[in-house]
Amino acid sequence: MSEHADPNAHPTGGAGRRGADMSTPCIGVCQARDGACVGCLRTLAEIAAWSGLSQAERLRILHHELPRRRQRAQPGGPTPKAGEAPG
């Protein structure tokens, strides 16, 4: 994964800021497992496309997709549905 830790990133994995419009959940724990990063929980496709995504699409991933993935990643969390990124 080519993204590096954002020095302004929230230490618990919240959205960091890069410039005026580049939010990123990258926390510098860049390891791929089951098609997703274990640090930020984005899929490899999301990471590859990140810089080309609109601000609205990045915010949708940050505020809707990633919280669901974090919940599933917790012990006892819901199991991912077929086709969804693992938690």
QUIFEN-V974879 format. One record per residue. N is the residue number from 1. PSI is psi in degrees with one decimal (* if undefined). OMEGA is omega as a letter, one per 40 degrees, with the letter a starting at -180 (NA if undefined). Layout:
n: [N/N]
psi: [PSI/PSI]
omega: [OMEGA/OMEGA]
//
This chain:
n: [1/2/3/4/5/6/7/8/9/10/11/12/13/14/15/16/17/18/19/20/21/22/23/24/25/26/27/28/29/30/31/32/33/34/35/36/37/38/39/40/41/42/43/44/45/46/47/48/49/50/51/52/53/54/55/56/57/58/59/60/61/62/63/64/65/66/67/68/69/70/71/72/73/74/75/76/77/78/79/80/81/82/83/84/85/86/87]
psi: [132.9/-13.3/141.5/165.3/137.4/122.1/-17.9/4.6/145.3/132.1/-17.1/14.8/13.0/175.0/128.9/-179.9/133.7/108.7/-166.9/-26.8/20.4/82.8/141.0/140.0/3.1/129.2/10.1/11.7/71.8/91.8/129.5/135.1/127.9/38.1/9.8/158.5/132.4/-18.3/-54.5/-12.2/7.1/151.7/161.4/-34.3/-40.2/-41.5/-44.9/-36.2/-10.6/-50.5/-20.9/-5.5/150.8/161.6/-40.2/-41.6/-40.8/-42.6/-36.7/-43.9/-46.1/-41.4/-14.5/-50.0/-51.2/-40.1/-37.8/-40.5/-38.9/-41.0/-44.1/-29.1/-19.8/144.5/132.6/0.6/166.4/152.2/137.6/145.7/159.1/132.6/-8.7/153.2/140.9/157.7/*]
omega: [a/i/i/a/i/a/i/a/i/a/i/i/i/a/i/i/i/a/a/a/a/i/i/i/a/i/i/i/a/i/a/i/i/i/i/i/i/i/a/i/i/i/i/i/i/i/a/a/a/a/i/i/i/i/a/i/i/i/i/i/a/a/a/a/a/i/i/i/i/i/i/a/i/i/i/i/a/i/i/i/i/i/i/i/i/i/NA]
//
